[in-house]
């Protein structure tokens, strides 16, 4: 895994794994910005709260994003208006603005040093045929009351046809911000455990039982899935409504002038630009190269570095990392009850790669539900909403997932194990397909590459040396350890029993 600048500058506090079965009122699964922010919202109650993470706190997407804090998540407001009407588009913006102000309030209140700086955000296009779409988006800005500007120029060495700005936005180090909230939680007796993976959820007489690594149990009255992806589905079929996408980021010290603003190119391939200033230095972050997980083996880091050199003359890169996000068909996250059947289970997912604000929105929305407070949400974030997700994108993504599942079982295999160091191949051993990787020391690592989620064959990612699922986004190390869900089971090794397929749909 490539380390992000955020994690490198703020490694954070370590926590012990759970060592015994416990009971709690509220179990929060996931130690990223969503889980930590939700724990903070609930911490002033008399509830007993436990937060767990399968890895390290803040080391997932929260510590690997672009650092942008903006309500401008693409040309989203005209889209929401077309799907749901102007009032819901307005509510969506107001929630984003409230989240931005909440983050600034927390930074001030708790004296968090996270390099927050105001910075307007811009989205732009180099295509003349996109001007109308930008004009329609700006019209919704005016109807809602979003402060911004429609222009045909940006203060960068890029010729654009059209651009749209939002005034209220910023930049920060998300990992420093998250780490700054941890002491508050500990003072308020929130229990935090790392390296504590949940492998199953079971209904019980006293609530819900979270099975930890197959043997320990956390019994909770209410469970909040803040873990990036709701691995426990229970007839909700989230894997059909969430598209897993990879994005890539490179960062280098920049000694030239760069405006105090963030930018994103709406065209394909996407290019996102963010200046991060800390310790009297300016880092330029260049992100993009989005693709569905497991469906590209291009060196996307090199392409981003080439873009930075060509456009900005940046050649000295110190960081390169990737992030994984989940995209919903209507560009609105799923925040609320996991489904219509289990009112003790809650979920926050599908942030469309804009998690810095959506995590804070989720914390507020989930807290309202847990505490039975009235909300004027009007179903905007409701995970059970029917309208809006059955779109062309929804159909296309699911056809693609089915295609990948079928194709994966028709793929030919190599007749030999990899010969070169740092190489991999799919081989047939004892009549079954395995993934074999030969590391830099010549040691072989052979694992069953049938994804334990729904059974799609995994693809080798040569850049990050992982086995990735092209259907629903699970990712594994070359030794079979889980990097990303929805799978809750690691890959078994050669001579072990075959992987168990368990999508957690029914139980």
C-alpha positions in Angstrom: 0.0 0.0 0.0 1.3 3.5 -0.9 1.3 5.9 2.1 -0.7 9.1 1.8 0.7 12.5 2.8 -2.0 12.8 5.3 -1.1 9.6 7.2 2.6 10.3 6.9 2.2 13.7 8.6 -0.2 12.3 11.2 0.3 8.6 12.0 -2.1 8.9 15.0 -2.6 7.0 18.2 -2.7 3.1 18.1 -5.4 1.1 19.9 -5.4 -2.5 21.0 -7.7 -5.1 19.5 -10.7 -6.4 21.3 -9.6 -9.3 23.6 -12.8 -10.4 25.2 -16.5 -10.4 24.5 -18.4 -7.3 25.6 -21.8 -5.7 25.7 -22.6 -2.1 24.7 -25.5 0.1 23.8 -24.2 1.4 20.5 -21.6 -0.4 18.3 -20.1 1.7 15.6 -18.3 -0.3 12.9 -15.7 1.8 11.2 -13.0 4.1 12.4 -12.9 6.6 9.6 -14.3 10.1 9.6 -17.9 8.8 9.6 -17.5 6.5 12.6 -15.4 9.0 14.6 -17.8 11.9 13.8 -20.8 9.8 14.7 -19.2 8.8 18.0 -18.6 12.5 18.7 -22.2 13.4 18.0 -23.4 10.6 20.4 -20.7 11.2 23.1 -22.7 13.7 25.1 -25.5 11.1 25.8 -25.5 8.5 28.6 -25.2 5.7 26.0 -22.4 3.2 26.3 -20.6 3.5 22.9 -18.0 1.2 21.4 -16.2 1.9 18.1 -14.2 -0.7 16.2 -12.1 -0.9 13.1 -10.8 -3.9 11.2 -7.5 -2.1 10.5 -6.1 1.2 12.0 -8.2 4.2 12.9 -8.2 6.7 10.0 -6.1 4.6 7.6 -8.9 3.8 5.1 -10.3 6.3 2.6 -10.5 9.0 5.3 -6.7 9.1 5.4 -6.4 8.7 1.6 -8.6 11.3 0.0 -7.8 14.7 -1.7 -8.3 16.9 1.4 -11.0 18.9 -0.3 -13.9 20.2 1.9 -16.5 21.4 -0.5 -20.3 21.1 -1.2 -19.4 21.1 -5.0 -19.5 17.4 -5.7 -19.7 17.7 -9.5 -22.7 19.0 -11.4 -24.9 17.4 -8.8 -27.5 20.0 -8.0 -29.2 20.1 -11.4 -29.2 16.3 -11.3 -30.9 16.2 -7.9 -33.4 18.8 -9.0 -34.3 16.7 -12.1 -34.7 13.6 -10.0 -36.4 14.9 -6.9 -37.2 18.6 -7.2 -35.7 21.9 -6.2 -36.5 21.7 -2.5 -34.5 18.5 -2.1 -31.6 19.9 -4.1 -31.7 22.9 -1.7 -31.8 20.6 1.3 -28.8 18.7 0.0 -26.8 21.9 -0.3 -27.9 23.1 3.1 -26.7 19.8 4.7 -23.3 20.2 3.0 -23.0 23.8 4.2 -23.9 22.8 7.7 -21.4 20.0 7.6 -18.7 22.5 6.5 -19.5 24.8 9.3 -19.6 22.0 11.8 -16.1 21.0 10.8 -14.9 24.5 11.2 -16.7 24.7 14.6 -15.0 21.5 15.8 -11.5 22.8 14.6 -12.0 26.0 16.7 -13.8 24.4 19.7 -11.3 21.5 20.1 -8.2 23.5 18.9 -7.4 21.0 16.2 -4.3 21.8 14.1 -5.2 20.3 10.7 -4.1 23.1 8.4 -7.7 24.1 7.4 -7.7 26.9 5.0 -10.7 28.5 3.1 -10.5 27.8 -0.6 -13.2 28.2 -3.3 -13.8 25.2 -5.4 -14.0 25.1 -9.2 -15.3 22.5 -11.6 -14.4 23.0 -15.3 -14.6 21.5 -18.7 -12.5 21.9 -21.9 -15.4 20.8 -24.1 -17.8 23.3 -25.8 -20.6 20.8 -25.7 -20.6 20.9 -21.9 -21.4 24.6 -21.6 -25.2 24.1 -21.5 -24.9 21.6 -18.6 -22.8 24.1 -16.6 -25.3 26.8 -17.4 -28.1 24.6 -16.1 -26.2 23.8 -13.0 -25.5 27.5 -12.3 -29.2 28.3 -12.8 -29.9 25.8 -9.9 -27.2 27.6 -7.9 -29.1 30.8 -8.3 -32.5 29.2 -7.4 -31.0 27.6 -4.2 -28.8 30.5 -3.2 -25.4 28.9 -3.7 -22.6 31.6 -3.8 -20.6 30.9 -6.9 -19.7 32.1 -10.4 -20.1 30.9 -13.9 -17.0 31.8 -15.9 -14.9 30.9 -19.0 -11.5 31.3 -17.4 -9.6 29.8 -14.4 -6.3 31.0 -13.0 -4.4 28.0 -14.2 -2.4 27.2 -17.4 -5.4 25.3 -18.7 -7.7 26.5 -21.5 -11.2 25.9 -20.5 -14.6 26.4 -22.2 -16.5 26.8 -19.0 -16.1 26.7 -15.2 -18.3 27.0 -12.2 -17.1 28.0 -8.7 -18.5 27.7 -5.1 -17.3 30.2 -2.6 -17.8 28.3 0.6 -15.2 25.5 0.6 -11.8 24.7 2.0 -8.8 22.4 2.3 -7.5 20.5 5.3 -5.5 17.4 6.4 -8.4 14.9 7.0 -6.2 12.6 9.1 -5.0 15.4 11.4 -8.6 16.5 11.8 -9.7 12.9 12.6 -6.8 12.4 15.0 -7.8 15.7 16.7 -11.2 14.3 17.6 -9.8 11.1 19.2 -8.9 12.7 22.6 -12.4 14.1 22.9 -13.9 10.6 22.5 -11.5 9.1 25.0 -12.3 11.8 27.6 -16.0 10.9 27.1 -15.3 7.2 27.7 -15.9 6.0 24.1 -14.2 2.6 23.8 -12.1 2.2 20.7 -10.5 -1.0 19.3 -8.4 -1.5 16.2 -7.6 -4.8 14.3 -11.1 -6.0 15.3 -12.8 -7.3 12.2 -16.5 -8.2 12.2 -17.1 -11.4 10.3 -20.8 -11.8 10.9 -23.9 -10.1 12.4 -26.6 -12.1 14.2 -30.0 -11.1 15.7 -30.3 -12.0 19.4 -32.9 -11.5 22.1 -31.0 -8.6 23.5 -30.2 -6.9 20.2 -27.5 -7.8 17.8 -24.4 -9.9 18.1 -21.3 -8.9 16.1 -19.0 -11.8 15.7 -15.4 -10.6 15.9 -12.8 -12.6 13.9 -15.0 -15.7 14.2 -14.9 -16.1 18.0 -15.4 -13.0 20.2 -18.8 -11.3 20.4 -19.9 -7.7 20.9 -23.6 -7.6 21.9 -25.2 -4.3 21.1 -28.7 -2.8 21.1 -28.0 -0.8 18.0 -25.3 -1.2 15.3 -24.1 1.5 13.0 -22.3 0.5 9.8 -19.8 3.3 9.2 -17.3 1.0 7.5 -17.3 2.4 4.0 -19.4 -0.5 2.7 -22.2 -2.3 4.5 -20.9 -5.9 4.4 -24.1 -7.1 6.1 -26.8 -6.8 3.5 -29.9 -8.6 4.8 -32.1 -8.3 1.7 -30.9 -4.7 0.9 -28.8 -5.6 -2.1 -26.4 -2.7 -1.6 -23.9 -4.4 -3.9 -26.3 -3.7 -6.8 -26.6 0.0 -5.9 -23.0 0.9 -5.2 -20.3 1.1 -7.8 -16.8 0.7 -6.5 -14.3 3.1 -8.0 -10.6 3.5 -7.6 -8.9 6.9 -7.8 -5.2 7.8 -7.6 -3.3 10.7 -6.1 0.2 12.0 -6.4 1.7 14.8 -4.4 4.9 16.9 -4.8 6.5 20.0 -3.4 5.6 22.9 -5.6 7.7 26.1 -5.7 5.6 28.1 -8.1 2.5 30.2 -7.6 -0.8 28.3 -7.3 -4.1 29.9 -6.5 -5.7 29.3 -3.1 -8.5 27.2 -4.6 -9.3 23.6 -5.6 -10.1 22.5 -9.1 -11.6 19.4 -10.8 -11.9 18.7 -14.5 -15.3 17.3 -15.4 -14.0 15.7 -18.5 -12.5 12.2 -18.9 -9.9 11.5 -17.7 -10.7 13.4 -14.5 -8.0 15.6 -13.1 -8.4 17.0 -9.6 -6.0 19.7 -8.2 -5.5 20.8 -4.6 -2.8 22.9 -3.1 -1.9 21.9 0.5 0.1 24.4 2.5 1.8 23.4 5.7 5.1 24.3 7.5 5.7 27.1 5.0 5.6 24.6 2.1 3.1 24.1 -0.7 2.3 20.6 -1.9 0.4 20.1 -5.1 -2.0 17.2 -5.1 -3.1 15.8 -8.5 -5.8 13.2 -8.5 -7.9 11.3 -11.0 -7.6 8.3 -13.3 -10.9 6.9 -11.9 -12.0 3.4 -12.9 -14.1 0.5 -11.6 -12.1 -1.6 -9.1 -10.4 -4.6 -10.7 -10.8 -3.4 -14.2 -7.6 -1.6 -15.1 -3.9 -2.4 -14.8 -2.5 0.8 -16.2 0.1 2.6 -14.2 -2.2 5.5 -13.2 0.4 7.1 -11.0 2.7 7.6 -14.0 -0.1 9.2 -16.0 -0.9 11.7 -13.2 2.8 12.5 -12.8 3.1 13.0 -16.5 0.1 15.4 -16.4 1.7 17.4 -13.6 5.0 17.7 -15.5 3.3 18.8 -18.7 0.9 21.3 -17.2 2.7 22.6 -14.1 6.3 21.6 -14.6 6.1 19.4 -11.4 8.7 16.6 -11.5 9.5 16.0 -7.9 6.9 13.7 -6.3 7.2 12.4 -2.8 3.8 10.7 -2.4 1.6 8.4 -4.5 -1.4 6.6 -3.2 -4.9 5.4 -4.2 -8.3 5.6 -2.6 -11.5 3.6 -3.1 -15.0 5.1 -3.1 -18.5 4.0 -3.8 -20.8 5.8 -6.2 -24.6 5.8 -6.1 -26.8 6.0 -9.2 -28.4 9.3 -8.1 -25.2 10.9 -6.6 -26.8 11.0 -3.1 -25.3 8.9 -0.2 -27.3 6.2 1.6 -27.6 7.4 5.2 -30.2 5.9 7.6 -31.7 2.6 8.5 -29.9 -0.3 6.8 -33.3 -1.5 5.5 -37.0 -1.3 6.2 -36.9 -4.4 8.4 -34.2 -3.8 11.0 -34.6 -0.5 12.8 -31.7 -1.2 15.1 -29.2 -1.3 12.2 -28.0 1.9 10.5 -25.8 2.6 7.6 -23.8 5.4 6.0 -22.3 4.6 2.6 -22.1 5.7 -1.1 -20.4 9.1 -0.5 -19.6 9.3 -4.2 -15.9 10.0 -3.3 -16.8 13.2 -1.4 -16.5 11.8 2.1 -15.0 14.7 4.0 -18.4 16.5 4.2 -20.7 13.5 3.8 -19.1 11.9 6.9 -20.2 14.8 9.0 -23.7 14.9 7.4 -23.9 11.1 8.2 -23.0 11.7 11.8 -25.8 14.2 12.3 -28.4 12.2 10.4 -27.5 8.9 12.2 -27.5 10.7 15.6 -31.0 12.0 14.9 -32.3 8.5 14.2 -30.5 6.8 17.1 -31.9 9.4 19.5 -35.4 9.5 17.9 -35.0 13.2 17.1 -37.2 14.8 14.4 -35.5 15.4 11.1 -36.6 17.4 8.1 -34.6 15.0 5.8 -37.8 14.3 3.8 -36.2 11.1 2.6 -33.3 12.7 0.7 -30.7 10.3 2.1 -33.0 7.4 2.9 -31.2 4.1 1.8 -34.6 2.6 1.0 -35.6 5.3 -1.5 -36.9 3.7 -4.7 -36.9 6.6 -7.1 -33.7 7.8 -8.6 -31.5 4.8 -8.4 -33.0 2.7 -11.3 -31.1 4.7 -13.9 -29.1 3.9 -17.0 -26.0 3.9 -14.8 -27.6 1.5 -12.4 -28.4 -0.9 -15.2 -25.0 -0.6 -16.9 -23.1 -1.2 -13.6 -25.1 -4.3 -12.8 -24.8 -5.7 -16.3 -21.0 -5.1 -16.0 -20.8 -6.9 -12.7 -22.7 -9.9 -14.1 -20.5 -9.9 -17.1 -17.4 -9.9 -15.0 -18.7 -12.8 -12.9 -19.4 -14.9 -16.0 -16.2 -13.9 -17.8 -14.0 -14.7 -14.7 -15.0 -18.3 -14.8 -14.2 -18.6 -18.5 -10.8 -17.0 -18.3 -7.9 -19.3 -19.3 -5.1 -20.0 -16.9 -1.4 -20.2 -17.1 0.2 -23.7 -17.2 3.1 -22.5 -15.0 3.8 -20.5 -11.9 5.3 -17.1 -12.3 9.0 -17.3 -13.2 10.1 -13.7 -12.6 10.3 -12.0 -9.2 7.5 -9.5 -8.6 5.1 -11.1 -11.0 1.8 -13.0 -10.8 -0.3 -15.4 -12.8 -3.5 -17.3 -12.6 -2.7 -21.0 -12.5 -4.7 -24.3 -12.3 -3.6 -26.5 -9.5 -5.3 -29.8 -8.6 -8.1 -28.8 -11.0 -8.8 -25.4 -9.4 -7.8 -21.8 -10.2 -5.4 -20.0 -7.9 -3.5 -16.7 -7.9 0.2 -17.1 -7.6 2.5 -14.1 -6.8 6.3 -14.4 -6.7 7.7 -11.7 -4.5 11.1 -9.8 -4.7 12.8 -12.6 -2.7 11.5 -15.3 -5.0 8.9 -16.6 -2.5 5.6 -17.8 -3.9 2.3 -16.8 -2.4 -0.6 -18.9 -3.7 -4.2 -18.1 -2.8 -7.7 -19.1 -3.9 -8.9 -16.1 -6.0 -12.6 -16.8 -6.0 -14.0 -13.7 -4.2 -15.7 -14.8 -1.0 -18.4 -12.2 -1.5 -20.3 -13.6 -4.5 -17.7 -15.8 -6.3 -16.2 -13.6 -9.0 -12.6 -14.4 -9.9 -10.2 -11.7 -8.8 -7.8 -9.9 -11.0 -4.2 -9.1 -10.3 -3.3 -5.4 -9.7 0.4 -5.2 -10.6 0.8 -1.6 -9.4 -0.4 -2.2 -5.8 0.3 -6.0 -5.7 -3.3 -6.9 -4.7 -6.0 -9.2 -5.9 -9.1 -7.1 -6.8 -12.7 -8.0 -7.5 -14.0 -6.5 -10.7 -17.6 -6.9 -9.7 -18.1 -5.4 -6.2 -14.7 -4.0 -5.2 -13.3 -6.4 -2.6 -9.5 -6.2 -2.5 -7.0 -8.5 -0.9 -3.2 -8.6 -0.3 -1.2 -11.2 -2.2 -1.3 -13.3 1.0 -5.1 -13.1 1.1 -5.7 -10.5 3.8 -8.7 -8.2 3.4 -7.9 -4.7 2.3 -11.4 -3.6 1.2 -14.9 -5.1 1.7 -17.6 -6.1 1.1 -16.1 -9.5 1.7 -15.7 -10.4 5.3 -13.5 -13.5 4.7 -9.9 -13.5 3.7 -8.6 -15.6 0.8 -7.6 -19.2 1.7 -4.2 -20.4 0.6 -3.3 -23.3 -1.6 -4.0 -26.7 0.2 -6.5 -25.0 2.5 -10.2 -25.5 2.0 -11.9 -23.4 -0.9 -13.1 -19.9 -0.1 -16.6 -19.8 1.4 -19.0 -17.6 -0.6 -21.1 -15.5 1.7 -22.6 -12.2 0.6 -24.6 -11.8 3.9 -27.8 -11.2 1.9 -30.1 -13.6 3.7 -28.5 -14.0 7.2 
